[in-house]
Structures are given as structure tokens and as C-alpha cells.
Amino acid sequence: MGGIVVPWLAFALLVLLAVAGIEDARTREIANWKNAAIALLAPAWWWANGLSGIDMAWQLGVALLVFALFVAAFVAGQMGGGDVKMIGALALWLPPGAILSMLVTMSLLGGALTLLFLADRWRRRTEQMPEIPYGIAIALAGMLAVANPILTHFGDA
């Protein structure tokens, strides 16, 4: 249904994720407009991929559940608000199985990132706990989740 629109929307998502990850690395913040753009482009993605109204409702419901789970992490002081919003917005784009895979990948990348920051803290011999730019892990995991179906569909022609 979406023809040429699907790759352009995927490209837009990849660019938004990259820019958000870079911003988080530099400033430890993710601008609300980036997360809003990710979320607001999702219905166009649904339409371009031919989702039915019921499929769209499920997509929205699963994304809200993911968002609610990460809001709990925010309330517990374990994640920043921009990170939580980015995970919720990204969940609007992915089917449930892909969301789970993305979250596992995100956790592994985030763990590796945390270990790198802790090693740097040890190298500098500082007492201050590092603030981890988890948006990097979210962005990379999202990019992998979006790129994987695109790359694996080249042989389907």
C-alpha cells in the first residue's frame, strides 16, 4: 500500500533516532520535538504498511503498555524522561515481537554503555557516578529493529 512511502518513513525514523542519540550523548537530554516527531509519524507508518484499525489499536495499546512500564523506571529514578518518551514513541513503530527484541537489544547495548562509563569513571578515579546517555542505546536498538526487516526483505523480490 505504501510503496515508496515506507522507505522514506523508515529513513525519517532512522534520522530522528540518530539525531536524538547524538543529542543525548552531547547534552544528556532529548528534545521533546524529536520524540513527538517519532510518535506523530507512526500513524503514517501504520497506514503505509496497511494496518487495519484493529491492528492500529493493538499497536497503540502495546506502545502505551511499554511507555507505562518505563514511566515506572523514571519514577524510580532509573531513567530520564526523554529516554522514556523515546521508547514509547519508538514502540509505536514496531510490532510486539519486534518491540521485545528491541528492548532486549537496548538493554544489552545500555549495559555495555554503562560498563564503558564505569570503566572511564574508574580510570579517572572520580567518585562521581556517571550519567549514562541511554538514548544512545535506545536509538541504536531502534535503528537495528527498523533496519533488520528492510535488509532481510531484499531477497523477497
GROMACS elastic network, one bead per residue, 0.5 to 0.9 nm:
[ bonds ]
;  ai    aj funct       b0    kb
    1     5     6  0.88741   500
    1     6     6  0.89456   500
    1    47     6  0.78654   500
    1    48     6  0.56838   500
    1    49     6  0.62892   500
    1    50     6  0.59071   500
    2     5     6  0.51104   500
    2     6     6  0.55677   500
    2     7     6  0.88972   500
    2    45     6  0.83112   500
    2    47     6  0.72342   500
    2    49     6  0.59001   500
    2    50     6  0.73874   500
    3     6     6  0.62399   500
    3     7     6  0.81345   500
    3    48     6  0.74388   500
    3    49     6  0.87767   500
    4     7     6  0.60525   500
    4     8     6  0.67838   500
    4    48     6  0.89856   500
    5     8     6  0.52183   500
    5     9     6  0.60884   500
    5    10     6  0.85767   500
    5    44     6  0.87815   500
    5    45     6  0.82553   500
    5    48     6  0.64910   500
    6     9     6  0.52026   500
    6    10     6  0.61353   500
    6    11     6  0.85419   500
    6    44     6  0.88611   500
    6    45     6  0.66893   500
    6    48     6  0.59399   500
    6    49     6  0.70708   500
    7    11     6  0.60079   500
    7    12     6  0.85405   500
    7   150     6  0.82649   500
    8    12     6  0.61179   500
    8    13     6  0.86099   500
    9    13     6  0.62022   500
    9    14     6  0.86077   500
    9    41     6  0.75585   500
    9    42     6  0.86680   500
    9    44     6  0.78946   500
    9    45     6  0.65155   500
    9    48     6  0.88173   500
   10    13     6  0.50936   500
   10    14     6  0.61874   500
   10    15     6  0.86674   500
   10    45     6  0.81056   500
   10   146     6  0.69366   500
   10   147     6  0.81364   500
   10   150     6  0.87875   500
   11    14     6  0.50506   500
   11    15     6  0.61863   500
   11    16     6  0.85923   500
   12    15     6  0.51693   500
   12    16     6  0.61503   500
   12    17     6  0.85830   500
   12    38     6  0.85572   500
   12    41     6  0.87179   500
   13    16     6  0.50852   500
   13    17     6  0.60616   500
   13    18     6  0.85191   500
   13    37     6  0.87387   500
   13    38     6  0.64251   500
   13    41     6  0.81655   500
   13    90     6  0.87076   500
   13   142     6  0.88509   500
   13   143     6  0.81366   500
   13   146     6  0.84554   500
   14    17     6  0.51340   500
   14    18     6  0.60986   500
   14    19     6  0.85849   500
   14   139     6  0.82269   500
   14   142     6  0.79424   500
   14   143     6  0.58109   500
   14   146     6  0.78082   500
   14   147     6  0.84847   500
   15    18     6  0.50941   500
   15    19     6  0.60853   500
   15    20     6  0.84735   500
   16    19     6  0.51900   500
   16    20     6  0.60269   500
   16    21     6  0.85145   500
   16    34     6  0.64415   500
   16    35     6  0.82960   500
   16    37     6  0.79067   500
   16    38     6  0.69715   500
   16   139     6  0.86840   500
   17    20     6  0.50899   500
   17    21     6  0.60279   500
   17    22     6  0.85431   500
   17    34     6  0.82266   500
   17    35     6  0.88547   500
   17    38     6  0.81854   500
   17    86     6  0.86058   500
   17    90     6  0.88799   500
   17   135     6  0.86446   500
   17   136     6  0.86560   500
   17   138     6  0.81600   500
   17   140     6  0.76792   500
   17   142     6  0.73188   500
   17   143     6  0.71148   500
   18    21     6  0.51381   500
   18    22     6  0.61419   500
   18    23     6  0.85152   500
   18   136     6  0.81730   500
   18   139     6  0.61976   500
   18   140     6  0.77131   500
   18   143     6  0.81199   500
   19    22     6  0.51639   500
   19    23     6  0.60632   500
   19    24     6  0.86034   500
   19    34     6  0.82917   500
   19   139     6  0.87494   500
   20    23     6  0.50315   500
   20    24     6  0.61380   500
   20    25     6  0.86142   500
   20    29     6  0.84642   500
   20    30     6  0.57390   500
   20    31     6  0.74767   500
   20    34     6  0.66921   500
   20    35     6  0.81773   500
   20    86     6  0.86330   500
   20   135     6  0.69455   500
   20   136     6  0.78665   500
   20   139     6  0.71961   500
   21    24     6  0.51285   500
   21    25     6  0.62269   500
   21    26     6  0.87038   500
   21    30     6  0.77525   500
   21   133     6  0.80051   500
   21   134     6  0.81765   500
   21   135     6  0.50085   500
   21   137     6  0.77446   500
   21   138     6  0.76081   500
   21   139     6  0.55126   500
   21   140     6  0.78547   500
   22    25     6  0.50477   500
   22    26     6  0.62290   500
   22    27     6  0.85710   500
   22   135     6  0.82061   500
   22   136     6  0.69875   500
   22   139     6  0.89990   500
   23    26     6  0.51313   500
   23    27     6  0.58321   500
   23    28     6  0.70384   500
   23    29     6  0.65589   500
   23    30     6  0.61436   500
   23    31     6  0.81008   500
   23   135     6  0.84552   500
   23   136     6  0.88716   500
   24    27     6  0.53370   500
   24    30     6  0.55334   500
   24    31     6  0.88652   500
   24    82     6  0.88038   500
   24    83     6  0.88565   500
   24   133     6  0.54914   500
   24   134     6  0.75514   500
   24   135     6  0.56778   500
   24   136     6  0.68048   500
   25    28     6  0.58059   500
   25    29     6  0.80780   500
   25   132     6  0.84422   500
   25   133     6  0.53962   500
   25   134     6  0.83141   500
   25   135     6  0.75219   500
   25   136     6  0.67272   500
   26    29     6  0.80865   500
   26   133     6  0.84680   500
   27    30     6  0.80317   500
   27   133     6  0.85614   500
   28    80     6  0.88230   500
   28   131     6  0.76763   500
   28   132     6  0.78299   500
   28   133     6  0.56159   500
   28   134     6  0.85724   500
   28   135     6  0.82989   500
   29    80     6  0.81509   500
   29    81     6  0.86692   500
   29    82     6  0.64330   500
   29    83     6  0.83373   500
   29   133     6  0.80804   500
   29   135     6  0.83919   500
   30    33     6  0.85651   500
   30    34     6  0.72028   500
   30    35     6  0.76571   500
   30    81     6  0.85889   500
   30    82     6  0.51381   500
   30    83     6  0.72541   500
   30    86     6  0.82148   500
   30   135     6  0.75892   500
   31    34     6  0.55719   500
   31    35     6  0.69538   500
   31    36     6  0.88629   500
   31    82     6  0.71607   500
   32    35     6  0.52384   500
   32    36     6  0.60136   500
   32    37     6  0.85094   500
   32    82     6  0.70817   500
   32    85     6  0.81489   500
   32    86     6  0.89188   500
   33    37     6  0.59403   500
   33    38     6  0.85458   500
   34    37     6  0.50999   500
   34    38     6  0.62898   500
   34    39     6  0.86848   500
   34    86     6  0.82967   500
   35    38     6  0.51110   500
   35    39     6  0.62327   500
   35    40     6  0.85705   500
   35    82     6  0.76567   500
   35    85     6  0.62685   500
   35    86     6  0.53319   500
   35    87     6  0.88195   500
   35    88     6  0.86988   500
   35    89     6  0.62263   500
   35    90     6  0.83903   500
   36    39     6  0.50681   500
   36    40     6  0.59014   500
   36    41     6  0.84800   500
   36    85     6  0.84671   500
   36    86     6  0.85703   500
   36    89     6  0.73750   500
   37    40     6  0.50842   500
   37    41     6  0.60377   500
   37    42     6  0.86715   500
   37    89     6  0.85823   500
   38    41     6  0.55120   500
   38    42     6  0.66322   500
   38    86     6  0.78191   500
   38    89     6  0.57442   500
   38    90     6  0.66762   500
   38    92     6  0.85514   500
   38    93     6  0.85670   500
   39    42     6  0.54413   500
   39    43     6  0.80554   500
   39    86     6  0.84284   500
   39    88     6  0.79676   500
   39    90     6  0.69548   500
   39    91     6  0.87162   500
   39    92     6  0.66391   500
   39    93     6  0.81565   500
   40    43     6  0.66392   500
   40    44     6  0.80041   500
   40    89     6  0.82843   500
   41    44     6  0.54433   500
   41    45     6  0.65062   500
   41    46     6  0.89644   500
   41    93     6  0.86968   500
   42    46     6  0.62348   500
   42    47     6  0.86912   500
   42    89     6  0.80241   500
   42    90     6  0.83426   500
   42    92     6  0.59135   500
   42    93     6  0.55358   500
   43    47     6  0.61775   500
   43    48     6  0.84990   500
   43    56     6  0.80211   500
   43    92     6  0.82274   500
   43    93     6  0.83849   500
   44    47     6  0.50825   500
   44    48     6  0.60061   500
   44    49     6  0.85049   500
   45    48     6  0.50751   500
   45    49     6  0.61085   500
   45    50     6  0.86095   500
   45    51     6  0.88555   500
   45    93     6  0.70484   500
   46    49     6  0.52076   500
   46    50     6  0.62534   500
   46    51     6  0.53360   500
   46    52     6  0.83279   500
   46    55     6  0.86576   500
   46    56     6  0.68651   500
   46    59     6  0.88968   500
   46    92     6  0.89370   500
   46    93     6  0.76269   500
   47    50     6  0.50786   500
   47    51     6  0.58965   500
   47    52     6  0.81479   500
   47    56     6  0.88728   500
   48    51     6  0.78562   500
   51    54     6  0.79313   500
   51    55     6  0.55794   500
   51    56     6  0.61629   500
   52    55     6  0.50460   500
   52    56     6  0.61615   500
   52    57     6  0.86149   500
   53    56     6  0.50313   500
   53    57     6  0.61933   500
   53    58     6  0.86854   500
   54    57     6  0.50252   500
   54    58     6  0.62526   500
   54    59     6  0.85552   500
   55    58     6  0.50913   500
   55    59     6  0.60725   500
   55    60     6  0.85935   500
   56    60     6  0.61209   500
   56    61     6  0.85035   500
   57    60     6  0.51179   500
   57    61     6  0.60618   500
   57    62     6  0.86165   500
   58    62     6  0.60549   500
   58    63     6  0.84262   500
   58    96     6  0.89976   500
   59    62     6  0.53553   500
   59    63     6  0.61543   500
   59    64     6  0.86241   500
   59    91     6  0.80378   500
   59    92     6  0.61383   500
   59    93     6  0.79243   500
   59    94     6  0.77847   500
   59    95     6  0.67894   500
   59    96     6  0.76138   500
   60    63     6  0.51206   500
   60    64     6  0.61303   500
   60    65     6  0.86547   500
   60    91     6  0.84314   500
   60    92     6  0.61917   500
   61    64     6  0.51122   500
   61    65     6  0.62501   500
   61    66     6  0.87153   500
   61    92     6  0.89897   500
   62    65     6  0.50257   500
   62    66     6  0.62311   500
   62    67     6  0.85547   500
   62    91     6  0.75822   500
   62    92     6  0.79612   500
   62    95     6  0.86272   500
   62    96     6  0.69236   500
   62    99     6  0.89656   500
   63    66     6  0.50710   500
   63    67     6  0.60616   500
   63    68     6  0.85445   500
   63    87     6  0.86066   500
   63    88     6  0.57541   500
   63    89     6  0.74724   500
   63    90     6  0.81015   500
   63    92     6  0.53346   500
   63    93     6  0.86254   500
   63    94     6  0.86739   500
   63    96     6  0.86026   500
   63    99     6  0.87148   500
   64    68     6  0.60323   500
   64    69     6  0.86074   500
   64    88     6  0.68106   500
   64    91     6  0.83005   500
   64    92     6  0.84592   500
   65    68     6  0.50645   500
   65    69     6  0.62599   500
   65    70     6  0.87558   500
   65    88     6  0.85657   500
   66    69     6  0.52033   500
   66    70     6  0.64210   500
   66    71     6  0.86471   500
   66    87     6  0.76368   500
   66    88     6  0.62102   500
   66    91     6  0.71170   500
   66    99     6  0.87134   500
   67    70     6  0.52582   500
   67    71     6  0.60885   500
   67    72     6  0.88033   500
   67    84     6  0.66187   500
   67    85     6  0.71646   500
   67    86     6  0.89698   500
   67    87     6  0.67668   500
   67    89     6  0.81802   500
   67    91     6  0.80687   500
   68    72     6  0.65339   500
   68    73     6  0.89977   500
   68    84     6  0.88996   500
   68    88     6  0.83336   500
   69    72     6  0.53531   500
   69    73     6  0.69228   500
   70    74     6  0.62894   500
   70    75     6  0.85991   500
   70    79     6  0.78343   500
   70    83     6  0.87636   500
   70    84     6  0.56721   500
   70    85     6  0.86605   500
   70    87     6  0.79223   500
   70    88     6  0.81533   500
   71    75     6  0.61333   500
   71    76     6  0.85315   500
   71    79     6  0.84147   500
   71    81     6  0.79131   500
   71    84     6  0.63487   500
   71    85     6  0.86007   500
   72    75     6  0.50350   500
   72    76     6  0.61855   500
   72    77     6  0.86796   500
   72    78     6  0.87479   500
   73    76     6  0.50349   500
   73    77     6  0.63511   500
   73    78     6  0.51965   500
   73    79     6  0.58013   500
   73    80     6  0.86018   500
   73    84     6  0.83159   500
   74    77     6  0.50316   500
   74    78     6  0.55389   500
   74    80     6  0.59355   500
   74    81     6  0.63733   500
   74    83     6  0.88591   500
   74    84     6  0.71186   500
   75    78     6  0.75253   500
   75    79     6  0.81476   500
   76    79     6  0.79191   500
   77    80     6  0.74936   500
   79    82     6  0.84664   500
   79    83     6  0.65944   500
   79    84     6  0.69472   500
   79   134     6  0.79037   500
   80    83     6  0.53335   500
   80    84     6  0.64803   500
   80    85     6  0.88426   500
   80   133     6  0.89930   500
   80   134     6  0.83472   500
   81    84     6  0.51080   500
   81    85     6  0.61872   500
   81    86     6  0.85590   500
   82    85     6  0.50946   500
   82    86     6  0.60581   500
   82    87     6  0.86335   500
   82   135     6  0.78957   500
   83    86     6  0.50917   500
   83    87     6  0.62409   500
   83    88     6  0.86697   500
   83   133     6  0.86908   500
   83   134     6  0.67199   500
   83   135     6  0.55911   500
   83   138     6  0.75373   500
   84    87     6  0.52142   500
   84    88     6  0.62623   500
   84    89     6  0.86310   500
   85    88     6  0.51205   500
   85    89     6  0.60671   500
   85    90     6  0.84757   500
   86    89     6  0.50796   500
   86    90     6  0.59556   500
   86    91     6  0.84390   500
   86   135     6  0.77596   500
   86   138     6  0.75961   500
   86   139     6  0.84248   500
   87    90     6  0.51163   500
   87    91     6  0.60515   500
   87    92     6  0.88758   500
   87   103     6  0.87251   500
   87   135     6  0.88934   500
   87   138     6  0.68443   500
   87   139     6  0.88966   500
   87   142     6  0.87186   500
   88    91     6  0.51115   500
   88    92     6  0.67846   500
   89    92     6  0.54509   500
   89    93     6  0.75142   500
   90    93     6  0.55385   500
   90    94     6  0.70621   500
   90    99     6  0.85511   500
   90   138     6  0.87965   500
   90   139     6  0.89664   500
   90   142     6  0.69477   500
   91    94     6  0.54192   500
   91    95     6  0.78417   500
   91    96     6  0.82449   500
   91    98     6  0.88850   500
   91    99     6  0.61197   500
   91   102     6  0.89601   500
   91   142     6  0.89468   500
   92    95     6  0.80670   500
   93    99     6  0.86726   500
   93   146     6  0.85440   500
   94    97     6  0.79334   500
   94    98     6  0.56559   500
   94    99     6  0.55955   500
   94   102     6  0.87213   500
   94   142     6  0.89641   500
   94   145     6  0.78586   500
   94   146     6  0.78931   500
   95    98     6  0.53220   500
   95    99     6  0.61222   500
   95   100     6  0.88381   500
   96   100     6  0.63765   500
   96   101     6  0.87594   500
   97   100     6  0.52408   500
   97   101     6  0.63796   500
   97   102     6  0.86114   500
   98   102     6  0.59205   500
   98   103     6  0.84768   500
   98   145     6  0.66097   500
   98   146     6  0.88797   500
   99   103     6  0.60934   500
   99   104     6  0.86357   500
   99   142     6  0.89111   500
   99   145     6  0.80841   500
  100   103     6  0.51184   500
  100   104     6  0.62859   500
  100   105     6  0.86220   500
  101   104     6  0.51702   500
  101   105     6  0.61380   500
  101   106     6  0.84280   500
  101   141     6  0.86861   500
  101   145     6  0.76166   500
  102   105     6  0.50618   500
  102   106     6  0.58865   500
  102   107     6  0.84915   500
  102   138     6  0.82578   500
  102   141     6  0.54524   500
  102   142     6  0.62625   500
  102   144     6  0.77873   500
  102   145     6  0.59179   500
  103   107     6  0.60509   500
  103   108     6  0.86221   500
  103   138     6  0.81408   500
  103   141     6  0.74561   500
  103   142     6  0.87710   500
  104   107     6  0.50927   500
  104   108     6  0.63045   500
  104   109     6  0.86477   500
  104   141     6  0.85420   500
  105   108     6  0.51619   500
  105   109     6  0.61134   500
  105   110     6  0.83595   500
  105   137     6  0.81810   500
  105   138     6  0.85901   500
  105   140     6  0.86262   500
  105   141     6  0.55993   500
  105   142     6  0.87907   500
  105   144     6  0.86323   500
  105   145     6  0.88747   500
  106   109     6  0.51571   500
  106   110     6  0.58219   500
  106   111     6  0.83861   500
  106   134     6  0.87281   500
  106   136     6  0.89763   500
  106   137     6  0.52538   500
  106   138     6  0.54153   500
  106   139     6  0.82920   500
  106   140     6  0.74663   500
  106   141     6  0.50532   500
  106   142     6  0.79598   500
  107   111     6  0.59728   500
  107   112     6  0.85617   500
  107   137     6  0.75409   500
  107   138     6  0.84540   500
  107   141     6  0.87802   500
  108   111     6  0.50872   500
  108   112     6  0.62554   500
  108   113     6  0.85830   500
  108   137     6  0.82727   500
  109   112     6  0.51040   500
  109   113     6  0.60943   500
  109   114     6  0.85416   500
  109   134     6  0.88486   500
  109   136     6  0.84636   500
  109   137     6  0.52445   500
  109   138     6  0.82301   500
  109   140     6  0.80188   500
  109   141     6  0.76022   500
  110   114     6  0.60378   500
  110   115     6  0.85904   500
  110   132     6  0.84003   500
  110   133     6  0.87011   500
  110   134     6  0.60824   500
  110   135     6  0.87650   500
  110   136     6  0.78848   500
  110   137     6  0.51003   500
  110   138     6  0.78473   500
  111   114     6  0.50188   500
  111   115     6  0.62198   500
  111   116     6  0.86699   500
  111   137     6  0.87659   500
  112   115     6  0.51127   500
  112   116     6  0.62965   500
  112   117     6  0.87475   500
  113   116     6  0.51027   500
  113   117     6  0.63047   500
  113   118     6  0.86437   500
  113   132     6  0.74236   500
  113   133     6  0.83108   500
  113   134     6  0.78758   500
  113   136     6  0.85104   500
  113   137     6  0.75480   500
  114   117     6  0.51072   500
  114   118     6  0.60985   500
  114   119     6  0.85337   500
  114   130     6  0.85277   500
  114   131     6  0.89498   500
  114   132     6  0.62918   500
  114   133     6  0.88104   500
  114   134     6  0.85238   500
  115   118     6  0.50141   500
  115   119     6  0.60279   500
  115   120     6  0.85236   500
  116   119     6  0.50949   500
  116   120     6  0.62116   500
  116   121     6  0.86122   500
  117   120     6  0.50293   500
  117   121     6  0.61555   500
  117   122     6  0.86516   500
  117   129     6  0.89980   500
  117   130     6  0.64391   500
  117   131     6  0.83195   500
  117   132     6  0.71004   500
  118   122     6  0.61805   500
  118   123     6  0.85306   500
  118   129     6  0.79097   500
  118   130     6  0.70379   500
  119   122     6  0.50123   500
  119   123     6  0.60667   500
  119   124     6  0.85889   500
  120   124     6  0.61189   500
  120   125     6  0.83814   500
  120   130     6  0.89182   500
  121   124     6  0.51974   500
  121   125     6  0.60011   500
  121   126     6  0.57852   500
  121   127     6  0.76329   500
  121   128     6  0.76741   500
  121   129     6  0.74248   500
  121   130     6  0.70173   500
  122   126     6  0.66921   500
  122   127     6  0.85400   500
  123   126     6  0.80834   500
  126   129     6  0.80646   500
  131   134     6  0.88172   500
  132   135     6  0.85981   500
  133   136     6  0.60639   500
  133   137     6  0.79489   500
  134   137     6  0.53116   500
  134   138     6  0.64156   500
  134   139     6  0.86298   500
  135   139     6  0.58815   500
  135   140     6  0.84240   500
  136   139     6  0.51859   500
  136   140     6  0.61251   500
  136   141     6  0.85141   500
  137   140     6  0.52120   500
  137   141     6  0.59992   500
  137   142     6  0.83935   500
  138   141     6  0.52305   500
  138   142     6  0.59961   500
  138   143     6  0.85096   500
  139   142     6  0.50710   500
  139   143     6  0.60555   500
  139   144     6  0.86045   500
  140   143     6  0.50175   500
  140   144     6  0.61778   500
  140   145     6  0.85778   500
  141   144     6  0.51219   500
  141   145     6  0.61422   500
  141   146     6  0.86720   500
  142   145     6  0.50261   500
  142   146     6  0.61785   500
  142   147     6  0.84342   500
  143   146     6  0.52334   500
  143   147     6  0.58559   500
  143   148     6  0.83209   500
  144   147     6  0.50854   500
  144   148     6  0.57688   500
  144   149     6  0.89404   500
  145   148     6  0.55392   500
  145   149     6  0.73192   500
  146   149     6  0.62586   500
  146   150     6  0.68939   500
  147   150     6  0.51104   500
  147   151     6  0.59448   500
  147   152     6  0.84551   500
  148   151     6  0.52100   500
  148   152     6  0.60267   500
  148   153     6  0.85451   500
  149   152     6  0.51267   500
  149   153     6  0.60147   500
  150   153     6  0.54128   500
  150   154     6  0.70792   500
  151   154     6  0.59571   500
  151   155     6  0.86604   500
  152   155     6  0.67605   500
  152   156     6  0.80840   500
  153   156     6  0.52345   500
  153   157     6  0.78062   500
  154   157     6  0.65786   500
